[in-house]
Amino acid sequence: MPQHEDAFGQQVDGHPTPFPSPSKAAEAVTGNIINGWTLWHIEGDGRTLDELRRELDTQ
């Protein structure tokens, strides 16, 4: 399910309100408690949000 970030948090297509974190968005989509940082992948290169976050932290 596509996800994008807006000024209020993580917005998941098909859900009317944004989520405060990738994990809360993943939980809403899967129905399970899950780490959204490792669930969501970036279109085009397949990296997880966690991989991207780690890369940006080292810059």
Helices and strands as residue ranges (DSSP letters): E 3-6, E 9-12, H 22-30, H 36-39, H 49-57
